[in-house]
Each structure stands twice: as structure tokens, then as C-alpha cells.
Amino acid sequence: MKLKVGDRVKVITGKEKGKEGTITKTMAKLNRIVIEGLNIIKKHTKGDGQKNPSGIIEREASMDVSNVKKIDGKLKKEKKTTKKVK
């Protein structure tokens, strides 16, 4: 997998198509990544007293690496080529 934590990526397929974000977690063996602020799911939790109350928690879910493409932050300068005329 060529993507790393901190890389900027753009989603190219799925419900989040066209959105950009930063990778927060990678799972190389599963070929999946988690992107900050994208692919939000709701998870219902059961409370166990004062520490963890019950409720609905929103968090980022993982998505497959093939659904994103890496965005280069650096602009590549074009080389100008000039021909010498004799």
C-alpha cells in the first residue's frame, strides 16, 4: 500500500465521491484506510453505568484503498524546451 498516515486523498467512488481528507489510520493487511471527517457511521452503544452512558456515537468508518486517489500538494513546474535554430 502506497498511502500513509497524513497523506491528502480524494474519494473517487461511493457516497463520499469528490470529497477530500487526510488519512488518520491505515490497515495494510485489510487494504483499508480511515479518512478524517469522511464515511461517518452511527454506532449504538449500551451504557454500563456512570462511565459510559448509552447513546448513539458518530465515528469514521474505514474504506477500501481502491476508492481513493492521492493528491499531490506540490505543483510540478513544467520544463520549457527551446530549440536552437541554426
Phi and psi restraints in degrees (range 20) as a CNS / XPLOR table:
assign (resid 1 and name C) (resid 2 and name N)
       (resid 2 and name CA) (resid 2 and name C) 1.0 -93.2 20.0 2
assign (resid 2 and name N) (resid 2 and name CA)
       (resid 2 and name C) (resid 3 and name N) 1.0 -5.7 20.0 2
assign (resid 2 and name C) (resid 3 and name N)
       (resid 3 and name CA) (resid 3 and name C) 1.0 -91.7 20.0 2
assign (resid 3 and name N) (resid 3 and name CA)
       (resid 3 and name C) (resid 4 and name N) 1.0 146.3 20.0 2
assign (resid 3 and name C) (resid 4 and name N)
       (resid 4 and name CA) (resid 4 and name C) 1.0 -130.6 20.0 2
assign (resid 4 and name N) (resid 4 and name CA)
       (resid 4 and name C) (resid 5 and name N) 1.0 166.0 20.0 2
assign (resid 4 and name C) (resid 5 and name N)
       (resid 5 and name CA) (resid 5 and name C) 1.0 -62.6 20.0 2
assign (resid 5 and name N) (resid 5 and name CA)
       (resid 5 and name C) (resid 6 and name N) 1.0 131.5 20.0 2
assign (resid 5 and name C) (resid 6 and name N)
       (resid 6 and name CA) (resid 6 and name C) 1.0 100.3 20.0 2
assign (resid 6 and name N) (resid 6 and name CA)
       (resid 6 and name C) (resid 7 and name N) 1.0 -11.7 20.0 2
assign (resid 6 and name C) (resid 7 and name N)
       (resid 7 and name CA) (resid 7 and name C) 1.0 -71.7 20.0 2
assign (resid 7 and name N) (resid 7 and name CA)
       (resid 7 and name C) (resid 8 and name N) 1.0 144.3 20.0 2
assign (resid 7 and name C) (resid 8 and name N)
       (resid 8 and name CA) (resid 8 and name C) 1.0 -87.6 20.0 2
assign (resid 8 and name N) (resid 8 and name CA)
       (resid 8 and name C) (resid 9 and name N) 1.0 132.3 20.0 2
assign (resid 8 and name C) (resid 9 and name N)
       (resid 9 and name CA) (resid 9 and name C) 1.0 -133.3 20.0 2
assign (resid 9 and name N) (resid 9 and name CA)
       (resid 9 and name C) (resid 10 and name N) 1.0 159.4 20.0 2
assign (resid 9 and name C) (resid 10 and name N)
       (resid 10 and name CA) (resid 10 and name C) 1.0 -122.5 20.0 2
assign (resid 10 and name N) (resid 10 and name CA)
       (resid 10 and name C) (resid 11 and name N) 1.0 133.2 20.0 2
assign (resid 10 and name C) (resid 11 and name N)
       (resid 11 and name CA) (resid 11 and name C) 1.0 -79.2 20.0 2
assign (resid 11 and name N) (resid 11 and name CA)
       (resid 11 and name C) (resid 12 and name N) 1.0 129.7 20.0 2
assign (resid 11 and name C) (resid 12 and name N)
       (resid 12 and name CA) (resid 12 and name C) 1.0 -108.6 20.0 2
assign (resid 12 and name N) (resid 12 and name CA)
       (resid 12 and name C) (resid 13 and name N) 1.0 -12.2 20.0 2
assign (resid 12 and name C) (resid 13 and name N)
       (resid 13 and name CA) (resid 13 and name C) 1.0 -143.4 20.0 2
assign (resid 13 and name N) (resid 13 and name CA)
       (resid 13 and name C) (resid 14 and name N) 1.0 161.0 20.0 2
assign (resid 13 and name C) (resid 14 and name N)
       (resid 14 and name CA) (resid 14 and name C) 1.0 95.7 20.0 2
assign (resid 14 and name N) (resid 14 and name CA)
       (resid 14 and name C) (resid 15 and name N) 1.0 -170.4 20.0 2
assign (resid 14 and name C) (resid 15 and name N)
       (resid 15 and name CA) (resid 15 and name C) 1.0 -70.9 20.0 2
assign (resid 15 and name N) (resid 15 and name CA)
       (resid 15 and name C) (resid 16 and name N) 1.0 -20.2 20.0 2
assign (resid 15 and name C) (resid 16 and name N)
       (resid 16 and name CA) (resid 16 and name C) 1.0 -99.9 20.0 2
assign (resid 16 and name N) (resid 16 and name CA)
       (resid 16 and name C) (resid 17 and name N) 1.0 20.2 20.0 2
assign (resid 16 and name C) (resid 17 and name N)
       (resid 17 and name CA) (resid 17 and name C) 1.0 -56.1 20.0 2
assign (resid 17 and name N) (resid 17 and name CA)
       (resid 17 and name C) (resid 18 and name N) 1.0 132.4 20.0 2
assign (resid 17 and name C) (resid 18 and name N)
       (resid 18 and name CA) (resid 18 and name C) 1.0 92.6 20.0 2
assign (resid 18 and name N) (resid 18 and name CA)
       (resid 18 and name C) (resid 19 and name N) 1.0 -11.4 20.0 2
assign (resid 18 and name C) (resid 19 and name N)
       (resid 19 and name CA) (resid 19 and name C) 1.0 -88.0 20.0 2
assign (resid 19 and name N) (resid 19 and name CA)
       (resid 19 and name C) (resid 20 and name N) 1.0 152.3 20.0 2
assign (resid 19 and name C) (resid 20 and name N)
       (resid 20 and name CA) (resid 20 and name C) 1.0 -118.3 20.0 2
assign (resid 20 and name N) (resid 20 and name CA)
       (resid 20 and name C) (resid 21 and name N) 1.0 153.4 20.0 2
assign (resid 20 and name C) (resid 21 and name N)
       (resid 21 and name CA) (resid 21 and name C) 1.0 -167.4 20.0 2
assign (resid 21 and name N) (resid 21 and name CA)
       (resid 21 and name C) (resid 22 and name N) 1.0 179.6 20.0 2
assign (resid 21 and name C) (resid 22 and name N)
       (resid 22 and name CA) (resid 22 and name C) 1.0 -109.9 20.0 2
assign (resid 22 and name N) (resid 22 and name CA)
       (resid 22 and name C) (resid 23 and name N) 1.0 138.5 20.0 2
assign (resid 22 and name C) (resid 23 and name N)
       (resid 23 and name CA) (resid 23 and name C) 1.0 -73.5 20.0 2
assign (resid 23 and name N) (resid 23 and name CA)
       (resid 23 and name C) (resid 24 and name N) 1.0 128.7 20.0 2
assign (resid 23 and name C) (resid 24 and name N)
       (resid 24 and name CA) (resid 24 and name C) 1.0 -106.0 20.0 2
assign (resid 24 and name N) (resid 24 and name CA)
       (resid 24 and name C) (resid 25 and name N) 1.0 -24.0 20.0 2
assign (resid 24 and name C) (resid 25 and name N)
       (resid 25 and name CA) (resid 25 and name C) 1.0 -152.1 20.0 2
assign (resid 25 and name N) (resid 25 and name CA)
       (resid 25 and name C) (resid 26 and name N) 1.0 142.0 20.0 2
assign (resid 25 and name C) (resid 26 and name N)
       (resid 26 and name CA) (resid 26 and name C) 1.0 -122.5 20.0 2
assign (resid 26 and name N) (resid 26 and name CA)
       (resid 26 and name C) (resid 27 and name N) 1.0 144.9 20.0 2
assign (resid 26 and name C) (resid 27 and name N)
       (resid 27 and name CA) (resid 27 and name C) 1.0 -126.5 20.0 2
assign (resid 27 and name N) (resid 27 and name CA)
       (resid 27 and name C) (resid 28 and name N) 1.0 89.2 20.0 2
assign (resid 27 and name C) (resid 28 and name N)
       (resid 28 and name CA) (resid 28 and name C) 1.0 -62.8 20.0 2
assign (resid 28 and name N) (resid 28 and name CA)
       (resid 28 and name C) (resid 29 and name N) 1.0 -41.1 20.0 2
assign (resid 28 and name C) (resid 29 and name N)
       (resid 29 and name CA) (resid 29 and name C) 1.0 -67.2 20.0 2
assign (resid 29 and name N) (resid 29 and name CA)
       (resid 29 and name C) (resid 30 and name N) 1.0 -32.6 20.0 2
assign (resid 29 and name C) (resid 30 and name N)
       (resid 30 and name CA) (resid 30 and name C) 1.0 -91.3 20.0 2
assign (resid 30 and name N) (resid 30 and name CA)
       (resid 30 and name C) (resid 31 and name N) 1.0 -8.8 20.0 2
assign (resid 30 and name C) (resid 31 and name N)
       (resid 31 and name CA) (resid 31 and name C) 1.0 61.8 20.0 2
assign (resid 31 and name N) (resid 31 and name CA)
       (resid 31 and name C) (resid 32 and name N) 1.0 43.3 20.0 2
assign (resid 31 and name C) (resid 32 and name N)
       (resid 32 and name CA) (resid 32 and name C) 1.0 -131.8 20.0 2
assign (resid 32 and name N) (resid 32 and name CA)
       (resid 32 and name C) (resid 33 and name N) 1.0 157.9 20.0 2
assign (resid 32 and name C) (resid 33 and name N)
       (resid 33 and name CA) (resid 33 and name C) 1.0 -137.3 20.0 2
assign (resid 33 and name N) (resid 33 and name CA)
       (resid 33 and name C) (resid 34 and name N) 1.0 160.1 20.0 2
assign (resid 33 and name C) (resid 34 and name N)
       (resid 34 and name CA) (resid 34 and name C) 1.0 -116.7 20.0 2
assign (resid 34 and name N) (resid 34 and name CA)
       (resid 34 and name C) (resid 35 and name N) 1.0 129.2 20.0 2
assign (resid 34 and name C) (resid 35 and name N)
       (resid 35 and name CA) (resid 35 and name C) 1.0 -110.7 20.0 2
assign (resid 35 and name N) (resid 35 and name CA)
       (resid 35 and name C) (resid 36 and name N) 1.0 134.8 20.0 2
assign (resid 35 and name C) (resid 36 and name N)
       (resid 36 and name CA) (resid 36 and name C) 1.0 -62.5 20.0 2
assign (resid 36 and name N) (resid 36 and name CA)
       (resid 36 and name C) (resid 37 and name N) 1.0 121.3 20.0 2
assign (resid 36 and name C) (resid 37 and name N)
       (resid 37 and name CA) (resid 37 and name C) 1.0 80.7 20.0 2
assign (resid 37 and name N) (resid 37 and name CA)
       (resid 37 and name C) (resid 38 and name N) 1.0 3.0 20.0 2
assign (resid 37 and name C) (resid 38 and name N)
       (resid 38 and name CA) (resid 38 and name C) 1.0 -120.3 20.0 2
assign (resid 38 and name N) (resid 38 and name CA)
       (resid 38 and name C) (resid 39 and name N) 1.0 158.4 20.0 2
assign (resid 38 and name C) (resid 39 and name N)
       (resid 39 and name CA) (resid 39 and name C) 1.0 57.7 20.0 2
assign (resid 39 and name N) (resid 39 and name CA)
       (resid 39 and name C) (resid 40 and name N) 1.0 52.0 20.0 2
assign (resid 39 and name C) (resid 40 and name N)
       (resid 40 and name CA) (resid 40 and name C) 1.0 -76.0 20.0 2
assign (resid 40 and name N) (resid 40 and name CA)
       (resid 40 and name C) (resid 41 and name N) 1.0 132.8 20.0 2
assign (resid 40 and name C) (resid 41 and name N)
       (resid 41 and name CA) (resid 41 and name C) 1.0 -121.7 20.0 2
assign (resid 41 and name N) (resid 41 and name CA)
       (resid 41 and name C) (resid 42 and name N) 1.0 160.9 20.0 2
assign (resid 41 and name C) (resid 42 and name N)
       (resid 42 and name CA) (resid 42 and name C) 1.0 -107.7 20.0 2
assign (resid 42 and name N) (resid 42 and name CA)
       (resid 42 and name C) (resid 43 and name N) 1.0 128.4 20.0 2
assign (resid 42 and name C) (resid 43 and name N)
       (resid 43 and name CA) (resid 43 and name C) 1.0 -118.0 20.0 2
assign (resid 43 and name N) (resid 43 and name CA)
       (resid 43 and name C) (resid 44 and name N) 1.0 125.2 20.0 2
assign (resid 43 and name C) (resid 44 and name N)
       (resid 44 and name CA) (resid 44 and name C) 1.0 -86.6 20.0 2
assign (resid 44 and name N) (resid 44 and name CA)
       (resid 44 and name C) (resid 45 and name N) 1.0 128.0 20.0 2
assign (resid 44 and name C) (resid 45 and name N)
       (resid 45 and name CA) (resid 45 and name C) 1.0 -117.9 20.0 2
assign (resid 45 and name N) (resid 45 and name CA)
       (resid 45 and name C) (resid 46 and name N) 1.0 146.1 20.0 2
assign (resid 45 and name C) (resid 46 and name N)
       (resid 46 and name CA) (resid 46 and name C) 1.0 -98.2 20.0 2
assign (resid 46 and name N) (resid 46 and name CA)
       (resid 46 and name C) (resid 47 and name N) 1.0 129.0 20.0 2
assign (resid 46 and name C) (resid 47 and name N)
       (resid 47 and name CA) (resid 47 and name C) 1.0 -73.1 20.0 2
assign (resid 47 and name N) (resid 47 and name CA)
       (resid 47 and name C) (resid 48 and name N) 1.0 152.6 20.0 2
assign (resid 47 and name C) (resid 48 and name N)
       (resid 48 and name CA) (resid 48 and name C) 1.0 -131.2 20.0 2
assign (resid 48 and name N) (resid 48 and name CA)
       (resid 48 and name C) (resid 49 and name N) 1.0 47.2 20.0 2
assign (resid 48 and name C) (resid 49 and name N)
       (resid 49 and name CA) (resid 49 and name C) 1.0 107.2 20.0 2
assign (resid 49 and name N) (resid 49 and name CA)
       (resid 49 and name C) (resid 50 and name N) 1.0 -147.2 20.0 2
assign (resid 49 and name C) (resid 50 and name N)
       (resid 50 and name CA) (resid 50 and name C) 1.0 -74.3 20.0 2
assign (resid 50 and name N) (resid 50 and name CA)
       (resid 50 and name C) (resid 51 and name N) 1.0 -35.6 20.0 2
assign (resid 50 and name C) (resid 51 and name N)
       (resid 51 and name CA) (resid 51 and name C) 1.0 -66.6 20.0 2
assign (resid 51 and name N) (resid 51 and name CA)
       (resid 51 and name C) (resid 52 and name N) 1.0 -51.3 20.0 2
assign (resid 51 and name C) (resid 52 and name N)
       (resid 52 and name CA) (resid 52 and name C) 1.0 -120.6 20.0 2
assign (resid 52 and name N) (resid 52 and name CA)
       (resid 52 and name C) (resid 53 and name N) 1.0 94.8 20.0 2
assign (resid 52 and name C) (resid 53 and name N)
       (resid 53 and name CA) (resid 53 and name C) 1.0 -73.0 20.0 2
assign (resid 53 and name N) (resid 53 and name CA)
       (resid 53 and name C) (resid 54 and name N) 1.0 157.9 20.0 2
assign (resid 53 and name C) (resid 54 and name N)
       (resid 54 and name CA) (resid 54 and name C) 1.0 -76.7 20.0 2
assign (resid 54 and name N) (resid 54 and name CA)
       (resid 54 and name C) (resid 55 and name N) 1.0 159.8 20.0 2
assign (resid 54 and name C) (resid 55 and name N)
       (resid 55 and name CA) (resid 55 and name C) 1.0 159.2 20.0 2
assign (resid 55 and name N) (resid 55 and name CA)
       (resid 55 and name C) (resid 56 and name N) 1.0 -169.6 20.0 2
assign (resid 55 and name C) (resid 56 and name N)
       (resid 56 and name CA) (resid 56 and name C) 1.0 -111.8 20.0 2
assign (resid 56 and name N) (resid 56 and name CA)
       (resid 56 and name C) (resid 57 and name N) 1.0 122.6 20.0 2
assign (resid 56 and name C) (resid 57 and name N)
       (resid 57 and name CA) (resid 57 and name C) 1.0 -108.7 20.0 2
assign (resid 57 and name N) (resid 57 and name CA)
       (resid 57 and name C) (resid 58 and name N) 1.0 133.4 20.0 2
assign (resid 57 and name C) (resid 58 and name N)
       (resid 58 and name CA) (resid 58 and name C) 1.0 -99.9 20.0 2
assign (resid 58 and name N) (resid 58 and name CA)
       (resid 58 and name C) (resid 59 and name N) 1.0 133.0 20.0 2
assign (resid 58 and name C) (resid 59 and name N)
       (resid 59 and name CA) (resid 59 and name C) 1.0 -149.6 20.0 2
assign (resid 59 and name N) (resid 59 and name CA)
       (resid 59 and name C) (resid 60 and name N) 1.0 166.5 20.0 2
assign (resid 59 and name C) (resid 60 and name N)
       (resid 60 and name CA) (resid 60 and name C) 1.0 -80.8 20.0 2
assign (resid 60 and name N) (resid 60 and name CA)
       (resid 60 and name C) (resid 61 and name N) 1.0 136.4 20.0 2
assign (resid 60 and name C) (resid 61 and name N)
       (resid 61 and name CA) (resid 61 and name C) 1.0 -102.1 20.0 2
assign (resid 61 and name N) (resid 61 and name CA)
       (resid 61 and name C) (resid 62 and name N) 1.0 160.8 20.0 2
assign (resid 61 and name C) (resid 62 and name N)
       (resid 62 and name CA) (resid 62 and name C) 1.0 -78.8 20.0 2
assign (resid 62 and name N) (resid 62 and name CA)
       (resid 62 and name C) (resid 63 and name N) 1.0 157.8 20.0 2
assign (resid 62 and name C) (resid 63 and name N)
       (resid 63 and name CA) (resid 63 and name C) 1.0 -137.7 20.0 2
assign (resid 63 and name N) (resid 63 and name CA)
       (resid 63 and name C) (resid 64 and name N) 1.0 159.8 20.0 2
assign (resid 63 and name C) (resid 64 and name N)
       (resid 64 and name CA) (resid 64 and name C) 1.0 -70.3 20.0 2
assign (resid 64 and name N) (resid 64 and name CA)
       (resid 64 and name C) (resid 65 and name N) 1.0 146.2 20.0 2
assign (resid 64 and name C) (resid 65 and name N)
       (resid 65 and name CA) (resid 65 and name C) 1.0 -63.6 20.0 2
assign (resid 65 and name N) (resid 65 and name CA)
       (resid 65 and name C) (resid 66 and name N) 1.0 -30.2 20.0 2
assign (resid 65 and name C) (resid 66 and name N)
       (resid 66 and name CA) (resid 66 and name C) 1.0 -70.2 20.0 2
assign (resid 66 and name N) (resid 66 and name CA)
       (resid 66 and name C) (resid 67 and name N) 1.0 -10.3 20.0 2
assign (resid 66 and name C) (resid 67 and name N)
       (resid 67 and name CA) (resid 67 and name C) 1.0 -89.6 20.0 2
assign (resid 67 and name N) (resid 67 and name CA)
       (resid 67 and name C) (resid 68 and name N) 1.0 0.4 20.0 2
assign (resid 67 and name C) (resid 68 and name N)
       (resid 68 and name CA) (resid 68 and name C) 1.0 -129.8 20.0 2
assign (resid 68 and name N) (resid 68 and name CA)
       (resid 68 and name C) (resid 69 and name N) 1.0 161.0 20.0 2
assign (resid 68 and name C) (resid 69 and name N)
       (resid 69 and name CA) (resid 69 and name C) 1.0 -131.8 20.0 2
assign (resid 69 and name N) (resid 69 and name CA)
       (resid 69 and name C) (resid 70 and name N) 1.0 146.6 20.0 2
assign (resid 69 and name C) (resid 70 and name N)
       (resid 70 and name CA) (resid 70 and name C) 1.0 -74.9 20.0 2
assign (resid 70 and name N) (resid 70 and name CA)
       (resid 70 and name C) (resid 71 and name N) 1.0 139.9 20.0 2
assign (resid 70 and name C) (resid 71 and name N)
       (resid 71 and name CA) (resid 71 and name C) 1.0 -106.4 20.0 2
assign (resid 71 and name N) (resid 71 and name CA)
       (resid 71 and name C) (resid 72 and name N) 1.0 127.6 20.0 2
assign (resid 71 and name C) (resid 72 and name N)
       (resid 72 and name CA) (resid 72 and name C) 1.0 -84.2 20.0 2
assign (resid 72 and name N) (resid 72 and name CA)
       (resid 72 and name C) (resid 73 and name N) 1.0 127.7 20.0 2
assign (resid 72 and name C) (resid 73 and name N)
       (resid 73 and name CA) (resid 73 and name C) 1.0 -80.7 20.0 2
assign (resid 73 and name N) (resid 73 and name CA)
       (resid 73 and name C) (resid 74 and name N) 1.0 -20.1 20.0 2
assign (resid 73 and name C) (resid 74 and name N)
       (resid 74 and name CA) (resid 74 and name C) 1.0 -91.3 20.0 2
assign (resid 74 and name N) (resid 74 and name CA)
       (resid 74 and name C) (resid 75 and name N) 1.0 136.0 20.0 2
assign (resid 74 and name C) (resid 75 and name N)
       (resid 75 and name CA) (resid 75 and name C) 1.0 -88.4 20.0 2
assign (resid 75 and name N) (resid 75 and name CA)
       (resid 75 and name C) (resid 76 and name N) 1.0 131.0 20.0 2
assign (resid 75 and name C) (resid 76 and name N)
       (resid 76 and name CA) (resid 76 and name C) 1.0 -87.8 20.0 2
assign (resid 76 and name N) (resid 76 and name CA)
       (resid 76 and name C) (resid 77 and name N) 1.0 129.7 20.0 2
assign (resid 76 and name C) (resid 77 and name N)
       (resid 77 and name CA) (resid 77 and name C) 1.0 -81.2 20.0 2
assign (resid 77 and name N) (resid 77 and name CA)
       (resid 77 and name C) (resid 78 and name N) 1.0 138.6 20.0 2
assign (resid 77 and name C) (resid 78 and name N)
       (resid 78 and name CA) (resid 78 and name C) 1.0 -80.7 20.0 2
assign (resid 78 and name N) (resid 78 and name CA)
       (resid 78 and name C) (resid 79 and name N) 1.0 141.1 20.0 2
assign (resid 78 and name C) (resid 79 and name N)
       (resid 79 and name CA) (resid 79 and name C) 1.0 -87.5 20.0 2
assign (resid 79 and name N) (resid 79 and name CA)
       (resid 79 and name C) (resid 80 and name N) 1.0 132.7 20.0 2
assign (resid 79 and name C) (resid 80 and name N)
       (resid 80 and name CA) (resid 80 and name C) 1.0 -91.5 20.0 2
assign (resid 80 and name N) (resid 80 and name CA)
       (resid 80 and name C) (resid 81 and name N) 1.0 130.6 20.0 2
assign (resid 80 and name C) (resid 81 and name N)
       (resid 81 and name CA) (resid 81 and name C) 1.0 -114.3 20.0 2
assign (resid 81 and name N) (resid 81 and name CA)
       (resid 81 and name C) (resid 82 and name N) 1.0 130.6 20.0 2
assign (resid 81 and name C) (resid 82 and name N)
       (resid 82 and name CA) (resid 82 and name C) 1.0 -120.8 20.0 2
assign (resid 82 and name N) (resid 82 and name CA)
       (resid 82 and name C) (resid 83 and name N) 1.0 139.9 20.0 2
assign (resid 82 and name C) (resid 83 and name N)
       (resid 83 and name CA) (resid 83 and name C) 1.0 -95.5 20.0 2
assign (resid 83 and name N) (resid 83 and name CA)
       (resid 83 and name C) (resid 84 and name N) 1.0 139.2 20.0 2
assign (resid 83 and name C) (resid 84 and name N)
       (resid 84 and name CA) (resid 84 and name C) 1.0 -85.2 20.0 2
assign (resid 84 and name N) (resid 84 and name CA)
       (resid 84 and name C) (resid 85 and name N) 1.0 125.6 20.0 2
assign (resid 84 and name C) (resid 85 and name N)
       (resid 85 and name CA) (resid 85 and name C) 1.0 -99.0 20.0 2
assign (resid 85 and name N) (resid 85 and name CA)
       (resid 85 and name C) (resid 86 and name N) 1.0 130.0 20.0 2
